[in-house]
Amino acid sequence: MRLILIGPPGAGKGTQCQRLAGMLQVPHLSTGEMLRVAVREGTPAGRQAAAYMEQGRLVPDALIVGMVNQRLQAPDCREGCLLDGFPRTLSQAATLDELLERQAMSLDGVIELAVPRDELVRRMLARKREDDDPEIFSRRIVSFEEQTAPLLDYYSRQGKLASIDGLGSADEIFARVRLAVERFRMRSRRR
């Protein structure tokens, strides 16, 4: 299965992707983690991305698309993957559609983790990750609302969106994620 998890910063996409990747036995492709590793290792892409990330801005499409395209072509992604943090814009979504089509792959579904803003801030303060400065985190939420939220309509019109409540324990949320995945599986079997 090829799935995308969409949600604002702090929604729990990484936690749910890790669990889902284990259940489905597919790789978890977190662009945020790919970027953090590239920055930490000081790669050319990492140095370029760092300037954007420090300001809470989205990294340019060309850089992200290149990273994702390279990963999608890896043998471990042939049977599926979970995309976390990509696409973030309508332009990236259209590019992803083209990348998958070129490789004779398709997207099975998109799961939105819906979480209210006050809960996102509470979670950010509790997790204390190095890139979670409150001001930058606030800009990341605004960036999500302006640039990524339109993807919900894009995927809904394709009949690929499952919006789930992102509140509750990790187990409760994962139970909802599993139900959404089962619905995607049943739909893909009917094709």
C-alpha positions as MATLAB code, in Angstrom:
seq = 'MRLILIGPPGAGKGTQCQRLAGMLQVPHLSTGEMLRVAVREGTPAGRQAAAYMEQGRLVPDALIVGMVNQRLQAPDCREGCLLDGFPRTLSQAATLDELLERQAMSLDGVIELAVPRDELVRRMLARKREDDDPEIFSRRIVSFEEQTAPLLDYYSRQGKLASIDGLGSADEIFARVRLAVERFRMRSRRR';
ca = [
       0.000    0.000    0.000;
       1.041    3.555   -0.701;
      -0.412    5.976    1.820;
       0.091    9.589    2.831;
      -0.418   10.856    6.371;
      -1.327   14.531    6.510;
      -1.635   16.649    9.594;
      -0.251   19.799   11.136;
       3.067   19.800   13.012;
       2.620   17.876   16.261;
      -0.389   15.871   15.044;
       1.413   12.573   15.653;
       2.098   11.579   12.045;
       5.507   10.139   12.883;
       4.182    7.988   15.730;
       1.296    6.653   13.654;
       3.510    6.072   10.595;
       5.966    4.001   12.618;
       3.153    1.779   13.857;
       1.540    1.563   10.443;
       4.847    0.806    8.705;
       5.306   -2.130   11.072;
       1.792   -3.379   10.449;
       2.003   -3.075    6.645;
       5.704   -3.992    6.396;
       6.502   -0.972    4.194;
       9.048    1.842    4.705;
       8.115    5.063    6.477;
       9.338    7.976    4.337;
       9.442   11.014    6.606;
      10.688   14.036    4.704;
      11.091   15.868    8.012;
      13.412   13.145    9.286;
      15.257   12.992    5.936;
      15.837   16.742    6.176;
      16.913   16.647    9.846;
      19.458   13.920    9.032;
      20.744   15.886    6.003;
      21.120   19.037    8.154;
      22.822   17.115   10.979;
      25.232   15.456    8.524;
      25.938   18.773    6.787;
      25.174   17.467    3.295;
      24.774   20.034    0.495;
      20.997   19.440    0.546;
      21.049   19.739    4.342;
      22.876   23.071    4.289;
      20.449   24.394    1.696;
      17.419   23.168    3.672;
      18.685   24.476    7.021;
      18.192   28.124    6.080;
      14.516   27.491    5.350;
      13.888   25.227    8.325;
      15.406   27.691   10.803;
      12.817   30.253    9.708;
       9.926   27.769    9.814;
       9.485   27.990    6.024;
       8.897   25.134    3.603;
      11.992   23.752    1.913;
      11.919   24.349   -1.892;
      10.028   21.756   -3.930;
      13.002   20.808   -6.089;
      14.994   19.687   -3.052;
      12.154   17.701   -1.474;
      10.943   16.173   -4.741;
      14.463   14.972   -5.520;
      14.753   13.270   -2.126;
      11.312   11.634   -2.393;
      11.817   10.528   -5.999;
      15.103    8.849   -5.093;
      13.438    6.997   -2.202;
      10.406    5.910   -4.260;
      12.765    4.233   -6.728;
      14.473    2.200   -4.007;
      13.666   -1.539   -4.041;
      12.115   -1.454   -0.555;
       9.394    0.935   -1.817;
       8.266   -1.295   -4.676;
       5.460   -2.865   -2.611;
       4.455    0.388   -0.933;
       5.430    3.091    1.515;
       4.043    5.643    3.930;
       4.681    9.261    3.046;
       4.907   11.614    6.017;
       5.519   15.306    5.312;
       5.126   15.035    1.554;
       3.320   16.347   -0.336;
       2.859   19.664    1.462;
       1.533   21.736   -1.417;
      -0.805   21.233   -4.375;
       2.199   21.503   -6.679;
       3.984   18.709   -4.786;
       0.811   16.576   -4.916;
       0.639   16.919   -8.696;
       4.356   16.075   -8.933;
       3.859   13.016   -6.720;
       1.036   11.831   -8.996;
       3.428   12.119  -11.966;
       6.294   10.351  -10.150;
       4.050    7.445   -9.186;
       2.517    7.197  -12.652;
       5.978    7.074  -14.278;
       6.822    4.112  -12.046;
       3.459    2.379  -12.653;
       2.478    2.955   -9.033;
      -0.606    4.508   -7.518;
      -1.624    6.129   -4.264;
      -4.059    4.014   -2.231;
      -5.171    6.652    0.229;
      -4.548    9.710    2.356;
      -5.165    9.829    6.106;
      -5.622   13.205    7.762;
      -4.901   13.428   11.479;
      -7.165   16.283   12.570;
      -5.952   17.985   15.767;
      -7.012   21.406   17.177;
      -4.331   24.116   17.371;
      -4.309   24.369   21.200;
      -3.570   20.633   21.435;
      -0.751   20.978   18.879;
       0.900   23.668   21.010;
       0.500   21.552   24.165;
       2.151   18.589   22.414;
       4.987   20.737   21.067;
       5.777   22.013   24.554;
       5.753   18.452   25.916;
       8.021   16.833   23.303;
      10.906   19.372   23.378;
      12.404   18.538   19.995;
      15.314   20.724   18.850;
      13.305   22.295   15.997;
      10.286   23.091   18.211;
      10.975   26.714   19.121;
       7.473   28.130   19.923;
       7.738   30.969   17.392;
       8.972   28.684   14.603;
       6.380   26.060   15.545;
       3.637   28.697   15.242;
       4.912   29.636   11.765;
       4.924   25.961   10.789;
       1.253   25.662   11.801;
       0.354   28.756    9.759;
       2.329   27.359    6.821;
       0.389   24.092    7.127;
      -2.952   25.909    7.201;
      -2.119   28.037    4.162;
      -0.204   25.571    1.965;
      -1.004   22.020    3.057;
      -4.654   22.159    4.135;
      -5.769   22.626    0.464;
      -4.510   19.070   -0.145;
      -7.453   17.793    1.868;
      -9.868   18.997   -0.800;
      -7.553   17.759   -3.583;
      -7.523   14.209   -2.233;
     -11.156   14.286   -1.138;
     -12.201   15.024   -4.742;
     -10.202   11.934   -5.789;
     -12.049    9.848   -3.197;
      -8.768    9.072   -1.423;
      -9.143   11.015    1.842;
      -9.982    9.598    5.270;
     -10.104   12.277    7.961;
      -9.735   10.913   11.472;
      -9.790   12.427   14.937;
      -6.194   12.866   16.085;
      -7.119   13.254   19.760;
      -6.759   10.496   22.330;
      -4.073    8.006   23.184;
      -1.694    6.734   20.517;
      -3.539    3.387   20.679;
      -6.964    4.997   20.183;
      -5.704    7.017   17.224;
      -4.013    3.972   15.711;
      -7.274    2.011   15.923;
      -8.885    4.751   13.785;
      -5.926    4.710   11.381;
      -6.240    0.920   10.989;
      -9.949    1.247   10.151;
      -9.142    3.836    7.470;
      -6.459    1.544    6.007;
      -8.900   -1.364    5.876;
     -11.394    0.798    3.968;
      -8.639    1.731    1.475;
      -7.722   -1.962    1.106;
     -11.313   -2.977    0.409;
     -11.681   -0.203   -2.157;
      -8.442   -1.150   -3.950;
      -9.548   -4.809   -4.110;
     -12.739   -3.719   -5.892;
     -10.714   -1.989   -8.626;
];
